[in-house]
Amino acid sequence: MERERESGTGREPESGTRREPESGTRREQDWTDGHVARWLPVLPELDPDVEGAVTRMKKLSVHLMRVREQSLVDFDLERHEFDTLHKLAGRSGRATPSELATDLDLRPASVTGRLDALEKRGLVRRTQSTVDRRRVDVELTEDGRATWLGAMDMLGDEETRLMRVLSKEELVRLNSMLRRIMVVAEQDGGAAWKA
């Protein structure tokens, strides 16, 4: 549903201005409240709670994607370079090219090109396997790990900033409710993807 941008009322407050409403006062409004109010007269059968929840999840996802993209710019990384460093880090900083190809769902030749570029930048290095001399291992360099962590930290800091508005109990409840929704979404391979 969320099709157009709101100009004017219903905007999210500037960062750091969020206050919990006092007892008996009106709750804060966000962009989605205006969006739902605008569409209810047009689509009277619209469930405002479903539309509100789905639109907020979508907008939050887009916001975090933009933060991630900015972190890539700040750390001079292309998305595919970050993905490769991320998968390598997820294997404790060392993997074979074929393991990375599997993790990235790519052909081995595509991974070779990525590794060439990352190695030129000093973010990974290839070494002969200590187990099998015919095999090559890829490992994160110190610079590669620092670059990956820096990009991850930017996103993590924003995630923490956003979730701080919830108490620990609320966050646990939110996580549990989202898990229930995702279990349904992932049934029959619907929303399943590789981590």
N, C-alpha and C positions, 0 to 999 in steps of 0.2 A: 504494500500500500504506500509506503513512504516514498513519494514521488518528487515532491518539490521542497525547496528550502524555505524556511520561514524567514521573512524579513520583518523585523519589528518586535512584536511581543512574543513571550514564551521562550525566550532564549535562555540557555544555560548560564548561570552566574559565572563571573570571572573566578579563576582558581583562587582558593583560599578564602572565599566569601561565604561558604556554606555554613549555615547555622541551623541547628535543630529548632523547629517551631516550638514555642511555648504552649503549654496546655491551653486549649480553647482558641488558638490562632489558626489561621489558614495555612495549609501546607504549601511548600514551595512548588512552583510550576516549572516544568522543563519544556523543551521544544515539542516533545511528543504529546504533552497535554493539549497544546494548540492544534497539533496535527489531528488528533482523535476528535477534538471538538469541531474542527472544520469538516471532517468526513462523516460524522454521525448524521447530520441532516441529509447528506447526499445518499448515504447507505444506511438506512435505519436498522437493517438487520445486522450491522457490524457489531461484534462483541467488543466493547471498549477495553476490556481487560486483556483479551487475546491480542488485539491490535496494539495496545500499549506495551505489553510485554515483548512481543515479537519485534516491534519497531525499536524499542530500547536496546534489545540484544543486538539488532543489526547495527544501530548507530554506535554502540559501544565497540563492536567488532571493527567497524570502519575506523573509529577513532584510534584503536590500538594498532591497526594496520598502518595508519599514517605515522604514528610514533615509530613503528618498526622501520618504515621506509626512511624516515628522517635519520634514524640511527645508522642506517646503511650509508646514507649520504655523508653523515658526520665521520664515519669510519672508512670512507672511500671503498665501499664494497658494493658489488652488484648482488642482486638477490641470489643468483645461482652460486656465487662465491660464498655468501653467508651460509646457504643451505649445505654446501659441501663441508665447510668448517664445522657447522653444527652437527652433521652426521658423524664426522670424524671425532669430534669432542665426545659425542654420545657413545663412542666405542673406546673410551678412555684415552683418546688422542692417538690411536694407532689402529690401522686397518689395512687390508689388501685393497687394491683397486676394484677387484670383483665384489668384495663386501660392500664397498661404497656404491658401486653400480646397483647392487641389489637394494641397498637402503634408499638410494635416490630414485629408484625405478627408471634407470637409464641403461643404455647400451654401454658396454665397456669402452668403446671408442670415444663416446661423449665424455666419459669421466676422465679419460686421458687428456683431452683438451683442457678441461677444467683444472686438472692437477698441474699441467704445464704452466698455466697462467699463475696459479697460486704459488708454485715453486719459484717462478721468476720474481715474485714479490716478496719472497722469503717467509711466506706464511705456512708452508708445508715443506717437508723434505722427503725424498724417496731413499730408502736404504734397502740393502740386500737383507732378506730374512735371515735371522739366526737359526731358524728351524729348518728351512728348505732353501738352499742357495739359488734355486731356479725362480723363487718367488721374490717379489718386491713388496716391501711394506711402505705405507705412507704414514707419516706422523706429523702432528702439529708442532711447529716451532714455538719458541717462547713468544715471538711476535704474533704468530697465528693465534695462539691461545689468548693473548692480551687483546687482540683485535676482536675476536669472537666474544670474549667476556665483556668488553666495553660496549659492544652493540647490544648484547643481552641485558646488561645492567640498565641501559637507558629505558628499555621496555619494562624491565622489572620494577624500576623506580616508579614509572607511571602506573603500573598495575597496583603497586602498593599504595600510592597516593589515592587512587580511586577507591580501593577497597577499605581504606582507613575510615570511611564514613560509616561503616558497619561495625557493630560489636563482634566479638569472636563468635558468639552464639548465632548472630544473624548471618555471618559469613558461612558457618557450618551448615545452617539451614538452606541458604542460597545454593551452596555447592551440592547439597543433597537433592534439592529440587531440580537443579539443572541436570544432574546425573540421571534422574528419572526421565526427564524429557529426552536426553541423548540416547538412553537405552531404547526408547520407542523409535527415535529417528534412525538408529543404526540397525534396527530389525530388517532382515532380508537384504542386507548390504546397502540399505538406503543412504546413510550418511557416513558409512565406515570409510576410513582412510588410514594410510600408514603414518605412524608417529614419526 
